[in-house]
Amino acid sequence: MKIVINNNRKIFAIQEEFSTMFPDLKIVFHAKPSRPGAAPSPKLVTHSSKTLQECRSINREGTIEILPTMNISDLKGNLRDIFGLSAEIFRKAENGEDEQPVSGKHTLGETNKQSEAHFAV
């Protein structure tokens, strides 16, 4: 899966592509930091119709390839370092449970499978 990052790309389009490949995971983006290198806002982007330009602190064009073998921490680091986007990955919730953030050295594919197994019980 390859996601194109450019100024006109809508957040919801990236989220849809991500959910297609990882149906039990969800990607969300933090609001734009006040300046490059600043800590991300604790506020998440709630209006997914925003463009990437409205949420990023580094104004570069490019692509990032997201694969099931990619570590969650690597994905978040690439988004932050290359494009100035702060993102979180969540395990989708079912039955009114709260969504659980996931991070670390687990791959996206492993985490998605763990979520499938969790909800299958």
C-alpha positions in Angstrom: 0.0 0.0 0.0 1.4 3.4 -0.9 -0.2 6.6 0.4 0.6 9.8 -1.4 1.2 12.8 0.8 0.6 16.1 -0.7 -1.0 19.4 0.4 -4.4 18.7 -1.2 -4.9 15.2 0.3 -7.8 14.9 2.7 -7.4 13.2 6.0 -10.4 11.0 5.5 -8.9 9.6 2.3 -5.7 8.5 4.1 -7.8 7.0 7.0 -9.9 5.1 4.5 -6.9 3.6 2.7 -5.4 2.7 6.0 -8.6 1.0 7.2 -8.9 -1.0 4.0 -5.5 -2.6 4.6 -5.8 -2.8 8.4 -9.6 -3.2 9.1 -9.1 -3.5 12.9 -6.9 -0.5 13.2 -7.5 3.2 13.0 -5.1 6.1 12.2 -5.8 9.6 13.6 -3.8 12.8 13.2 -3.1 15.5 15.8 -3.9 19.1 15.1 -1.0 21.1 13.6 1.7 22.1 16.1 2.4 25.7 16.6 5.8 25.5 14.9 8.0 22.8 13.3 9.6 20.6 15.9 7.0 21.6 18.6 5.2 18.9 20.6 2.0 17.9 18.9 -1.3 19.3 20.1 -3.1 16.9 22.4 -6.1 17.8 20.2 -6.9 15.3 17.5 -8.2 16.3 14.0 -11.9 15.8 14.3 -12.9 17.2 10.9 -11.5 14.6 8.6 -12.3 16.8 5.6 -9.2 18.9 6.5 -6.3 18.7 4.0 -2.9 17.5 5.1 -1.7 21.1 4.6 -3.9 22.2 7.5 -2.4 19.6 9.8 1.3 19.4 9.0 4.3 21.5 10.1 6.7 20.5 7.3 5.6 21.6 3.8 7.1 18.8 1.6 5.7 16.7 -1.1 6.4 13.0 -1.3 5.1 9.5 -0.6 5.3 7.1 2.2 4.8 3.3 1.7 2.8 1.6 4.4 3.2 -2.2 4.6 2.0 -4.8 7.0 5.6 -5.5 8.0 6.2 -1.9 9.1 6.6 -1.2 12.8 4.0 1.2 14.3 6.8 3.3 15.7 8.5 3.5 12.3 5.3 4.6 10.7 4.7 7.3 13.3 8.3 8.4 13.1 8.3 8.7 9.3 5.1 10.7 9.3 6.6 13.0 11.9 10.1 13.3 10.5 9.4 13.5 6.8 6.0 15.3 6.7 5.6 16.9 10.1 2.4 14.9 10.8 1.7 13.6 14.3 -0.4 10.4 14.2 -1.7 7.8 16.6 -2.7 4.2 15.8 -5.7 2.8 17.7 -7.2 -0.7 17.9 -10.8 -0.2 16.8 -13.4 -0.7 19.6 -16.4 -2.9 19.6 -19.3 -3.3 22.0 -18.9 0.2 23.4 -15.3 -0.4 24.5 -12.9 2.5 24.4 -10.4 2.5 21.5 -7.0 1.5 22.7 -3.8 3.2 21.4 -1.1 0.9 20.1 2.6 1.7 19.6 6.0 0.2 19.8 7.9 -2.4 17.8 4.9 -4.5 16.8 4.2 -4.5 13.1 0.9 -3.2 11.7 0.1 -6.7 10.4 0.7 -8.3 13.8 -1.3 -5.7 15.6 -4.2 -6.0 13.2 -4.2 -9.8 13.7 -4.1 -9.4 17.4 -7.1 -7.1 17.2 -9.0 -9.7 15.1 -8.3 -12.4 17.6 -9.3 -10.1 20.5 -12.7 -9.3 19.0 -13.3 -12.9 17.9 -13.5 -14.1 21.5 
